[in-house]
Amino acid sequence: MPRMRSVPAALVVLAGMAAASAFAQAPPSFAPGQLDQLVARIALYPDPLLAQVLAAATYPNDIPAAAEWADQHHYLAGQALADAISADQLPWDPSVQALLPFPSVLDMMNSDMNWTTQLGNAFLAQQADVMDAVERQRAMAQRYGYLRSNGQMVVSGGPYITIMPVNPGYIVVPYYDPAVVFLAPRPGFAIGGAIRFGFGVSIGGFFAPWGWTAGGIRFDWGGHTVFLNNARWGRTWVNRGGYVHPYAAIRRPAPGSARPAEAHALHPRSEPERNAPRQGRAMPRETHQEKRR
């Protein structure tokens, strides 16, 4: 009997050693040019959305399931969506849950998990450098005339370039080609249409538990810090195994706990609905029909 008990104990020790070894790995190192490429596709996002994407990317294992859930529940909005997120007792980190109102953003992250993982690792290991890369990209887009204030966002002139939504309760997701907006425009090119803003999300007080309050998600560009849910984001490469960001209003299910049965109809987006935000167009009218049994 004692010998039988010693086997699982040894396995537990080995598993713990393996986990500790994984988290003891040396942090990755990205050169400035590599970071510029990593952030290019999101550098022109409004600051609150950008900050949330960077944080969520540090939990890449959560992204595929979250993207699927957001896709299947995309027809919900406002209080109904917030209630569904809470009722489903979702197991993903709150930084990932905060992106559930943005199915197109989670879809973009899920469609290129190598990029998402690298972005998250870079943010864990080189947060200040990642923020500097965003500023470099924004400066180029602004210098070439692509990035400027309009009816959807307010762009500051410096010394640090911020991008804020005109209406804090309505976040518009920009669509642009990094191969265009970070290069000098060719003669005769109409720069006004290079960044499109057809797709937006109402993100009012319904989503306050996930930090979506006025000023609750923001950057201190000069101090190289990020605030989520009005608290400084402190997850790094070193503490990534145990760091828990404060979200007092969100219930975190215990590992392995059973989730309640799904209480909502699942309606994946149609191809026109998926393509609209990818092309900077307004979301088409819902056309789902209940399937007959």
DRENKOLVEX-754536 format. One line per field, with one value per residue: y, z, x negated of N, C-alpha, C in turn; residue number from 1; residue in three letters. Coordinates in steps of 0.001 Angstrom, whole numbers, m for minus. Example, Ala and Ser with C-alpha at 12.3 -4.5 7.8 and 13.67 -1.06 7.14 Angstrom:
<nodes>
nc2: (m5690_m2250)
nc3: (7800_7080)
nc1: (m13190_m12850)
cac2: (m4500_m1060)
cac3: (7800_7140)
cac1: (m12300_m13670)
cc2: (m3300_30)
cc3: (7800_7870)
cc1: (m13200_m12900)
num: (1_2)
residu: (Ala_Ser)
</nodes>
This chain:
<nodes>
nc2: (m1221_1393_1730_1998_4421_6148_6469_8185_10477_11020_11564_13905_15622_15647_16763_19277_20225_20293_22229_24436_24654_25352_27923_29139_29651_31505_34894_35959_37879_40689_42564_46122_46483_44068_44279_46482_45336_43431_44952_46372_45823_46532_48951_51334_51150_52410_53684_52387_49914_48872_48507_46509_44407_43849_42934_40692_39084_37933_35690_33398_30791_30972_32268_30933_29508_31619_33257_31647_31534_34255_34601_32903_34127_36633_38096_39130_42026_44862_44934_42353_40842_41176_39906_37315_36613_36567_34641_32302_31590_31764_30402_31840_34223_37432_39560_38571_37967_40551_41267_40020_41471_42216_40535_40497_41316_39309_37246_38019_37749_35016_33901_34032_32616_32322_34890_36181_34875_35562_38346_38546_37393_39235_41495_40665_40360_42680_45186_48051_48451_47497_49391_51620_50854_50952_53710_54577_53543_54859_57483_57477_56952_59231_61226_60791_61523_59845_59180_60877_63092_62465_61891_59700_59263_60801_62179_62804_65282_64918_65100_62325_60172_59773_57858_58257_57327_59303_59177_57837_55618_54196_52233_52269_50050_50249_49674_48847_48746_47689_47771_49985_52339_52928_53805_56207_57970_57237_59403_61087_59317_58700_59548_59749_57598_55446_54451_52912_53133_51592_49771_49463_49263_49385_50111_50544_51108_48518_46796_47414_45735_44451_46390_48342_51307_54907_55992_53741_51858_52356_54007_55023_56653_57985_56941_54310_52427_50427_50554_48588_48052_50127_49615_49120_47201_44380_42043_40034_38515_37084_36730_35497_33048_33183_35638_37656_39744_42438_42076_42753_42443_40232_36870_34202_31075_28048_26043_23397_23335_22693_24073_25876_24744_25794_28611_30069_30689_29569_31291_31361_33821_34942_34766_37347_38900_38387_39406_42126_43791_43240_44595_47162_47996_48762_46647_44161_43773_41518_38225_35760_32626_30482_27061_24368_21584)
nc3: (0_875_m1167_m3437_m2920_m3160_m5834_m7279_m5776_m6512_m9172_m8978_m7928_m10063_m12056_m10977_m11012_m13749_m14542_m13153_m14416_m16986_m16601_m15816_m17994_m20153_m20950_m24054_m26683_m28538_m31360_m32173_m34823_m35209_m33248_m34219_m36470_m35198_m33773_m35739_m36938_m35002_m33938_m34483_m33215_m31013_m27846_m25420_m26445_m27643_m25397_m24085_m25904_m25928_m23294_m23244_m25120_m23710_m22685_m24540_m24790_m24077_m26121_m28571_m27731_m26600_m28822_m30335_m28661_m28620_m31302_m31585_m29935_m30911_m31596_m29327_m27204_m25171_m22014_m22179_m23318_m21388_m19229_m20227_m20406_m17714_m16704_m17975_m16705_m17540_m18164_m18806_m18554_m17131_m18681_m21227_m21452_m21511_m24137_m25422_m26336_m28799_m31329_m33844_m33325_m31622_m33446_m35334_m33756_m33181_m35686_m36341_m34516_m33990_m34293_m32276_m29964_m30000_m29770_m27209_m25674_m26160_m24966_m22316_m21773_m22687_m22132_m22109_m24447_m26365_m26167_m27031_m29669_m30686_m30539_m32402_m34784_m34893_m35116_m37669_m39271_m38697_m39574_m42332_m42948_m42677_m40140_m38199_m36427_m36439_m37050_m35412_m33726_m31588_m32133_m30611_m30698_m29576_m26876_m26873_m28878_m28653_m29078_m28921_m28412_m29744_m28473_m25370_m24714_m26992_m29033_m31876_m34237_m36092_m39553_m41542_m43827_m42964_m44714_m46147_m44581_m43071_m44709_m46979_m48889_m52290_m55193_m55774_m54358_m52440_m49309_m47395_m47304_m46334_m43754_m42316_m40657_m40093_m38316_m35093_m31458_m28839_m25621_m22951_m19486_m18913_m19122_m17134_m15010_m16266_m16582_m18425_m18150_m18039_m18593_m17342_m18672_m19888_m21085_m19644_m21304_m21100_m18716_m19362_m18631_m18133_m17558_m16446_m15718_m13914_m12492_m12205_m14705_m14064_m15002_m15963_m17719_m15770_m13562_m14672_m14202_m11824_m11498_m10776_m11976_m10602_m10588_m9134_m9338_m10844_m10997_m10552_m11778_m10115_m10983_m13155_m12432_m13014_m15686_m16038_m17937_m21312_m21902_m24015_m27427_m30081_m32538_m34984_m36730_m40002_m43249_m44552_m42228_m40898_m42700_m42849_m40615_m41133_m43433_m42761_m42780_m41919_m39678_m41165_m41258_m38915_m39942_m39039_m38651_m36736_m36465_m37630_m35799)
nc1: (m801_m1887_m3734_m2141_m905_m3031_m3581_m1644_m2223_m4834_m4422_m2940_m4861_m6685_m5078_m4645_m7248_m7671_m5814_m6814_m9244_m8449_m7402_m9674_m11141_m13272_m12486_m10981_m12561_m12065_m12934_m12873_m11819_m10456_m8490_m7103_m5880_m4287_m2381_m1126_1406_3236_2564_3874_6254_8819_7715_8839_9840_7548_5853_7268_7141_4386_3998_5722_4472_2446_3484_3650_4671_7300_8583_9638_12043_13473_13820_15506_17763_18512_19139_21360_23177_23573_25776_26836_26911_25890_27542_28622_26572_24539_25790_25923_23221_22516_24338_23559_21276_18531_15289_13018_10316_11133_10116_10213_12928_13903_13740_15805_18105_17139_17118_15856_13259_12265_12498_10585_8258_8362_8134_5497_3546_856_m181_1327_407_m2319_m2075_m935_m3015_m5045_m3949_m3884_m6617_m7894_m6527_m6751_m8233_m6463_m4423_m5842_m6283_m3685_m3256_m5170_m4107_m1657_m2562_m3683_m1405_46_m1686_m1679_853_3045_4070_6243_8434_11956_15472_15792_13605_11131_8069_5049_2401_m111_m2623_m2450_m599_2740_5732_9018_12444_15128_17577_17585_19092_19419_17704_15847_14598_11746_10992_8306_5515_2401_259_710_1369_m871_m2815_m4209_m1816_m1049_m1235_1785_3347_6238_6288_8228_10021_8649_8752_11428_14618_16985_18099_19312_19566_21849_20987_21733_22706_23532_21419_19672_18642_16530_14693_15348_15825_16016_12869_11908_10393_7323_4294_1204_m825_m3296_m4295_m4463_m2483_490_3947_6560_9918_9731_7409_3919_2418_618_m519_m3205_m5986_m7336_m5560_m3371_m2170_m755_463_3266_5576_7483_10932_13492_16260_16769_17516_15381_15184_14232_11357_12167_14836_18317_20142_23244_26127_26394_28349_29221_30148_28079_26529_24483_22553_23466_21866_21967_22279_19896_18044_18576_17463_14784_14368_14840_17487_20919_22766_24777_28378_29855_30637_31386_33017_35080_34243_36195_37323)
cac2: (0_2607_1899_2487_5838_6943_6714_9464_11586_11332_12205_15273_16374_15841_17721_20600_20638_20627_23526_25468_24812_26085_29338_29682_29857_32869_35660_36227_39211_41160_43788_47160_46221_42971_44802_47320_44449_42779_45845_47160_45622_47044_50198_52438_50938_53343_53265_51375_48624_48403_48017_45248_43383_43485_42115_39408_38286_37203_34442_32880_29551_31309_33001_30193_29257_32907_33704_30854_31972_35577_34418_32263_35006_37984_38795_39762_43298_45582_44188_40942_40214_41144_38866_36009_36352_36207_33424_31143_31297_31485_30113_32571_35382_38596_40389_37985_38175_41950_41413_39292_42336_42521_39249_40640_41419_37958_36479_38389_37152_33568_33493_34016_32379_32545_36330_36499_34366_36398_39653_38396_37183_40508_42397_40171_40502_43995_46066_49410_48435_47338_50696_52492_50449_51518_55145_54758_53286_55960_58686_57371_57113_60632_62035_60614_62079_58863_59179_62207_63090_62449_61771_58529_59228_62018_61858_63891_65624_64607_64323_60952_60154_58975_57713_58051_57426_60532_58782_56767_54444_53594_51967_51908_49257_50688_48700_49473_47873_48198_47992_51273_53508_53211_54170_57466_57709_57507_60589_60923_58365_59350_59037_59827_56328_54353_53903_52931_53014_51234_48819_49947_48500_50138_49475_51369_50632_47091_46052_47978_44726_44083_47558_49282_52546_56069_56036_52517_51163_53469_53970_56126_56449_58441_56036_52944_51571_50174_50395_47866_48079_51160_49105_48937_45844_44012_40714_40059_37187_36408_36356_35135_31844_33395_36985_37759_41147_42615_42303_42390_42148_39071_35582_33350_29675_27276_25134_22136_23430_22476_25252_25610_24483_26984_29052_30968_30144_29790_31725_31846_34883_34586_35306_38814_39500_38301_40218_43553_44479_43073_45564_48494_48344_48576_45291_43998_43428_40100_37475_34378_31973_29295_25808_23492_20261)
cac3: (0_846_m2470_m4384_m2671_m3523_m7283_m7620_m5139_m7354_m10386_m8629_m7817_m11413_m12763_m10436_m11512_m15172_m14625_m12704_m15464_m18104_m16264_m15573_m19274_m20404_m21707_m25450_m26951_m29856_m31818_m32483_m36086_m35006_m32482_m35134_m37275_m34337_m33356_m36871_m37254_m33926_m33409_m34683_m32441_m29884_m26707_m24540_m27123_m27804_m24106_m23767_m26801_m25461_m22087_m23588_m25876_m22788_m22379_m25872_m24719_m23892_m27269_m29508_m27179_m26439_m30157_m30731_m27863_m29102_m32616_m31430_m29169_m31420_m31752_m28052_m26995_m23969_m20793_m22500_m23494_m20083_m18431_m20771_m20019_m16295_m16474_m18511_m15830_m18486_m17433_m19328_m17772_m17413_m19751_m22466_m21441_m21835_m25596_m25973_m27161_m30054_m31989_m34971_m32792_m31208_m34677_m35886_m32916_m33304_m37042_m36438_m33143_m33864_m34048_m30962_m28930_m29994_m29238_m25768_m25089_m26221_m23960_m21026_m21582_m23092_m22193_m22493_m25849_m27170_m26198_m27895_m31053_m31050_m30778_m33674_m35885_m34932_m35606_m39120_m39878_m38552_m40433_m43725_m43121_m42539_m38790_m37810_m35765_m37316_m36307_m34540_m32763_m31379_m32164_m30037_m31477_m28920_m27317_m27109_m29701_m28107_m29935_m28026_m29084_m29519_m27450_m24598_m24640_m28318_m29536_m33288_m34582_m37411_m40517_m42390_m44323_m42477_m45835_m46747_m43699_m42451_m45786_m47637_m49956_m53653_m55732_m56193_m53523_m51543_m47973_m46521_m47205_m45969_m42486_m42339_m39310_m40247_m37325_m33737_m30386_m27658_m24528_m21793_m18122_m18804_m19091_m16093_m14256_m17016_m16678_m19456_m17608_m18525_m18049_m16641_m19477_m20440_m21058_m19256_m22311_m20595_m17664_m19894_m17838_m18649_m16510_m16794_m14590_m13009_m11729_m13054_m15191_m13590_m15441_m16678_m18054_m14552_m12657_m15484_m13705_m10640_m11424_m10877_m12043_m9827_m11157_m7942_m9639_m11718_m10335_m11256_m11438_m9715_m12044_m13237_m12024_m14102_m16091_m16228_m19305_m22145_m21858_m25138_m28780_m30663_m33921_m35552_m37721_m41423_m43921_m44657_m40906_m40588_m43619_m42681_m39839_m41784_m44516_m42265_m43109_m40850_m39575_m41838_m40387_m38580_m40765_m38531_m38481_m35904_m37211_m37255_m35321)
cac1: (0_m2688_m4376_m1131_m653_m4202_m3634_m999_m2931_m5986_m3919_m2574_m6109_m7230_m4217_m4943_m8559_m7526_m5130_m7744_m10255_m7848_m7277_m11000_m11793_m13737_m11486_m11337_m13106_m11658_m13584_m11876_m11140_m9511_m7359_m6317_m5050_m3312_m1298_m631_2828_4098_2006_4806_7474_8981_6901_9438_9905_6169_5375_7939_6599_3052_4129_6338_3511_1571_4191_4010_5438_8716_9124_10510_13377_14145_14226_16673_18905_18917_19750_22670_24064_23350_27053_27150_26230_26267_27801_28847_25266_23875_26442_25546_21829_22518_25103_22854_20133_17452_14057_11874_9914_11984_9563_10725_14378_14185_13796_16942_18973_16453_16833_14933_11902_11884_12344_9283_7235_8434_7763_4033_3130_m585_m331_1895_m499_m3523_m1705_m806_m4337_m5769_m3378_m4326_m8059_m8404_m5356_m7145_m8649_m5256_m3754_m6655_m6043_m2383_m3438_m5888_m3188_m687_m3234_m3800_m84_419_m2553_m1283_2180_4123_4628_6694_9739_13131_16713_15794_12508_10356_6644_4252_1231_m1373_m3788_m2035_607_3831_6909_10150_13741_15882_18538_16949_19951_19572_16357_15811_13415_11284_10501_7277_4456_1109_m652_1055_1423_m2165_m3727_m3858_m840_m1490_m561_3175_4082_7193_5971_9395_10736_7739_9226_12888_15197_18388_18562_19121_20208_22272_20257_22055_22598_23801_20166_18812_17879_15327_13831_15767_16371_15272_11514_11545_9382_6551_2834_329_m1868_m4583_m4744_m4480_m1604_1828_4953_7767_10830_9209_6266_2741_2188_m704_m940_m4478_m6505_m7780_m4462_m2210_m1531_62_1040_4724_5958_8722_12260_14263_17661_16862_17352_14423_15431_13057_10911_12876_16239_19269_20896_24675_26551_26561_29749_29493_30020_26757_26661_23214_22705_23435_20683_22067_22057_18461_17260_18834_16433_13492_14298_15164_18861_21888_23284_26075_29505_29912_31579_31438_34302_34990_34305_37290_36901)
cc2: (1271_2846_2444_3973_6701_7284_8005_10648_12011_12037_13648_16143_16669_16852_19131_21130_21044_21984_24659_25728_25624_27571_29977_29933_31317_33620_35851_37645_39595_42472_44824_46910_45103_43438_45692_46465_43796_43686_46536_47028_46158_48414_51369_52184_52040_52798_52215_49990_48040_47811_46658_44119_42920_42589_40735_38503_37522_35922_33773_31609_29792_31820_32153_29960_30553_33432_32941_31302_33318_35478_33878_33145_36443_38791_39448_41059_43885_44681_42700_40203_40113_40054_37476_35643_35895_34863_32179_30767_30885_31356_30965_33784_36580_39517_39879_38177_39598_42197_40693_40187_42649_41222_39371_40725_40044_37054_36759_37733_35638_33083_33443_33849_32516_34010_36695_36069_35209_37783_39582_38203_38471_41467_41962_40512_41914_45006_47468_49472_48279_48679_51673_52152_50987_52998_55417_54562_54406_57228_58651_57594_58557_61520_61948_61050_61108_58972_60603_62101_63101_62290_60617_58558_60575_61612_63050_64120_65306_65355_62841_60975_59225_58941_57356_58132_58758_60315_57637_55493_53756_53458_51510_51195_49681_49510_49418_48427_48429_48478_49317_52416_53828_53503_55478_57192_58029_58701_60263_59963_59110_58798_58992_58506_55171_53697_54042_52599_52635_50388_49323_49135_49447_49411_50240_50655_49165_46300_46626_46911_44300_45296_48601_50440_53695_56128_54764_51705_52235_53188_55201_55980_56870_57525_54589_51992_51499_49976_49689_47790_49002_50665_48862_47462_45452_42640_40820_38626_36401_35913_35829_33893_32086_34740_36949_39241_41338_42939_41879_41935_40910_37801_34721_31894_28964_26348_23814_22183_23308_23759_24907_25353_25796_27363_29899_30219_30487_30084_32220_32914_34322_35188_36818_39505_39445_39268_41714_44245_44343_44107_46971_48948_48126_47149_45171_43589_41922_39399_36032_33890_30744_28040_24953_22127_19178)
cc3: (0_m513_m3496_m4184_m3148_m5006_m7662_m6963_m5981_m8626_m10130_m8540_m9186_m12204_m12281_m10928_m12975_m15338_m14226_m13756_m16633_m17819_m15957_m16867_m19444_m21228_m23151_m25595_m28389_m30172_m32156_m33776_m35983_m34244_m33357_m35975_m36439_m34029_m34515_m37065_m36177_m33418_m33515_m34042_m31394_m28646_m25824_m25176_m27302_m26507_m23779_m24639_m26323_m24233_m22422_m24339_m24974_m22297_m23694_m25826_m24554_m25165_m28169_m28978_m27002_m27783_m30628_m29965_m28367_m30446_m32473_m30699_m29686_m31531_m30448_m27912_m25658_m22766_m21065_m22668_m22175_m19198_m18910_m20376_m18566_m16057_m16925_m17693_m16653_m17764_m17833_m18464_m18126_m18503_m21117_m22553_m21843_m23331_m26215_m26716_m28532_m30788_m33142_m34499_m32339_m32420_m35307_m35088_m33084_m34668_m37245_m35031_m32949_m33568_m32654_m29844_m28847_m29420_m27717_m25086_m25085_m25153_m22552_m20760_m21816_m23212_m22659_m23967_m26775_m27280_m27074_m29368_m31542_m31368_m32081_m34856_m36018_m35496_m37118_m39796_m39789_m39481_m41900_m43982_m42966_m41190_m38379_m37178_m36802_m36459_m35339_m33463_m32712_m31269_m31631_m30882_m30828_m27612_m27506_m27841_m29064_m29121_m29026_m28804_m28775_m28420_m26650_m24505_m25970_m28944_m30984_m33586_m35977_m38277_m41423_m42801_m43834_m43599_m46533_m45775_m43013_m43481_m46413_m48784_m51323_m54197_m56205_m55347_m52538_m50130_m47059_m46337_m46755_m44649_m42467_m40951_m39382_m39137_m35921_m32741_m29255_m26427_m23229_m20467_m17924_m18571_m18081_m15305_m14948_m17274_m17670_m18826_m18149_m17836_m17365_m17350_m20211_m20376_m20336_m20153_m21808_m19538_m18096_m19036_m18479_m17463_m17091_m15553_m13487_m12098_m12684_m13421_m14848_m14008_m16293_m17013_m16790_m13719_m13391_m14971_m12545_m10547_m11620_m10848_m11333_m10688_m10076_m8262_m10501_m10917_m11173_m10855_m11051_m10857_m12003_m12843_m13238_m14408_m16250_m17695_m20057_m22217_m23058_m26454_m29328_m32143_m34424_m36611_m39142_m42053_m44142_m43327_m40517_m41447_m43392_m41842_m40443_m42884_m44087_m42600_m41900_m40864_m40291_m40856_m40161_m39432_m40284_m38425_m37623_m36769_m36699_m36851_m35872)
cc1: (m834_m3318_m3400_m857_m1813_m4243_m2924_m1673_m4116_m5547_m3536_m3808_m6683_m6408_m4484_m6265_m8473_m6865_m6057_m8803_m9723_m7789_m8625_m11765_m12193_m12702_m11931_m11869_m12780_m12374_m12520_m11123_m10129_m8274_m6481_m5378_m3950_m2119_m609_879_3774_3657_2968_6163_7610_8276_7571_9484_8508_5637_5990_7429_5228_3124_4684_5369_2548_2229_4600_4840_6932_9378_10021_11922_14153_14628_15459_17908_19419_19617_21174_23675_24030_24635_27504_26358_26666_26458_27986_27521_24519_24466_26038_24118_21769_23199_24360_21614_18907_16118_12862_11558_10805_11436_9995_12233_14748_14262_14986_17939_18385_16119_15849_13489_11415_11695_10988_8158_7192_7968_6259_3464_1626_m859_166_961_m1759_m3232_m1597_m2151_m5149_m5255_m3782_m5782_m8576_m7260_m5714_m7523_m7448_m4523_m4522_m6426_m4702_m2520_m4187_m4954_m2162_m1311_m3375_m2458_389_m408_m2130_157_3334_4831_4970_8072_10861_14385_16759_14714_11792_8892_5865_3006_m95_m1517_m3495_m710_1627_4966_8068_11455_14420_16912_17932_17781_20166_18183_16444_14502_12941_10846_9514_6259_3116_112_m390_810_92_m3244_m3273_m2887_m1422_m720_856_3991_4972_7007_7184_10118_9878_8123_10735_13430_16671_18954_18267_19928_20586_21747_20469_21940_22907_22516_19168_18059_16593_14421_14256_16548_15538_13909_11064_10480_8594_5048_2296_m884_m3238_m5157_m4808_m3652_m228_2761_6173_8641_10310_8090_5105_2578_753_m1172_m2195_m4889_m6844_m6609_m3238_m1489_m585_743_2551_5099_7299_9944_13247_15681_17847_16591_16417_14676_14130_12651_11676_14334_17154_20026_22364_24985_26754_28038_30138_29393_28647_26927_25309_23475_22702_22188_20792_21811_20586_17646_17431_17767_15052_13273_14684_16560_19766_22409_24622_27156_29547_30982_31730_32872_34108_35108_35466_36750_37806)
num: (1_2_3_4_5_6_7_8_9_10_11_12_13_14_15_16_17_18_19_20_21_22_23_24_25_26_27_28_29_30_31_32_33_34_35_36_37_38_39_40_41_42_43_44_45_46_47_48_49_50_51_52_53_54_55_56_57_58_59_60_61_62_63_64_65_66_67_68_69_70_71_72_73_74_75_76_77_78_79_80_81_82_83_84_85_86_87_88_89_90_91_92_93_94_95_96_97_98_99_100_101_102_103_104_105_106_107_108_109_110_111_112_113_114_115_116_117_118_119_120_121_122_123_124_125_126_127_128_129_130_131_132_133_134_135_136_137_138_139_140_141_142_143_144_145_146_147_148_149_150_151_152_153_154_155_156_157_158_159_160_161_162_163_164_165_166_167_168_169_170_171_172_173_174_175_176_177_178_179_180_181_182_183_184_185_186_187_188_189_190_191_192_193_194_195_196_197_198_199_200_201_202_203_204_205_206_207_208_209_210_211_212_213_214_215_216_217_218_219_220_221_222_223_224_225_226_227_228_229_230_231_232_233_234_235_236_237_238_239_240_241_242_243_244_245_246_247_248_249_250_251_252_253_254_255_256_257_258_259_260_261_262_263_264_265_266_267_268_269_270_271_272_273_274_275_276_277_278_279_280_281_282_283_284_285_286_287_288_289_290_291_292_293)
residu: (Met_Pro_Arg_Met_Arg_Ser_Val_Pro_Ala_Ala_Leu_Val_Val_Leu_Ala_Gly_Met_Ala_Ala_Ala_Ser_Ala_Phe_Ala_Gln_Ala_Pro_Pro_Ser_Phe_Ala_Pro_Gly_Gln_Leu_Asp_Gln_Leu_Val_Ala_Arg_Ile_Ala_Leu_Tyr_Pro_Asp_Pro_Leu_Leu_Ala_Gln_Val_Leu_Ala_Ala_Ala_Thr_Tyr_Pro_Asn_Asp_Ile_Pro_Ala_Ala_Ala_Glu_Trp_Ala_Asp_Gln_His_His_Tyr_Leu_Ala_Gly_Gln_Ala_Leu_Ala_Asp_Ala_Ile_Ser_Ala_Asp_Gln_Leu_Pro_Trp_Asp_Pro_Ser_Val_Gln_Ala_Leu_Leu_Pro_Phe_Pro_Ser_Val_Leu_Asp_Met_Met_Asn_Ser_Asp_Met_Asn_Trp_Thr_Thr_Gln_Leu_Gly_Asn_Ala_Phe_Leu_Ala_Gln_Gln_Ala_Asp_Val_Met_Asp_Ala_Val_Glu_Arg_Gln_Arg_Ala_Met_Ala_Gln_Arg_Tyr_Gly_Tyr_Leu_Arg_Ser_Asn_Gly_Gln_Met_Val_Val_Ser_Gly_Gly_Pro_Tyr_Ile_Thr_Ile_Met_Pro_Val_Asn_Pro_Gly_Tyr_Ile_Val_Val_Pro_Tyr_Tyr_Asp_Pro_Ala_Val_Val_Phe_Leu_Ala_Pro_Arg_Pro_Gly_Phe_Ala_Ile_Gly_Gly_Ala_Ile_Arg_Phe_Gly_Phe_Gly_Val_Ser_Ile_Gly_Gly_Phe_Phe_Ala_Pro_Trp_Gly_Trp_Thr_Ala_Gly_Gly_Ile_Arg_Phe_Asp_Trp_Gly_Gly_His_Thr_Val_Phe_Leu_Asn_Asn_Ala_Arg_Trp_Gly_Arg_Thr_Trp_Val_Asn_Arg_Gly_Gly_Tyr_Val_His_Pro_Tyr_Ala_Ala_Ile_Arg_Arg_Pro_Ala_Pro_Gly_Ser_Ala_Arg_Pro_Ala_Glu_Ala_His_Ala_Leu_His_Pro_Arg_Ser_Glu_Pro_Glu_Arg_Asn_Ala_Pro_Arg_Gln_Gly_Arg_Ala_Met_Pro_Arg_Glu_Thr_His_Gln_Glu_Lys_Arg_Arg)
</nodes>
